[in-house]
Amino acid sequence: ANGRAVPRLFVSPLPEDLKSVRPATERKKLFIQSILPQVLLVNDLVLASRRRLLALKDDILAGSLRRRDRDWLAEIKSRCRIESDDLDELISRVDAVPVALALAQAAIESGWGTSRFAREGNALFGQYTFAASNGMLPEERANGEQHLIRAYSSLVEGVRSYMHNLNYHRAYGEFRAARKWLRAHAKRMDGHTLAGELIRYSERGAAYVETIRHIIRANKLSP
């Protein structure tokens, strides 16, 4: 904000007493200060890969990559679950997530950092897993359901997993397409706009999208 840099100071896990901080505005402020550097770091890493991918585009199309670049490309394609040679699709999957959107979803899914999953498992985004080795049992899981909430070794790993999920999972193809359109038309990467493409992120559907947008507006997360 106002041209000021965000200090790259990292906490992991979240402060244990975050839930007891009063007033709520101060608790929210501390949560954002804790999560914002993590989101920026992961975006920086993703964008560095995107720049390298774009720099190699001509060599990829010409089939003249050096071995180390071929190996790197194969790794990126595997991570993004791309089995074809569709370079445009790959590029669309290697891109940043709007900071406001990530912060708003983290706030919603973790109760502003107060949920058990956030405090004990660095899980800010409510992502599912079926692996007991890295999952936490939801207290209100419906009968017959077997999912767990995925836990992480650090907050930044949880953020990295969230962004990776948006960048590859088939449920978020419309999100990636909208982001690609904004890129192609030199539009701002707007979290409020792109939130509309995450209707499948939650069973709440359109109501969830409106909650994201309300969090962004109410907390002035977008310029």
Disulfide bonds with the S-S distance in Angstrom:
none
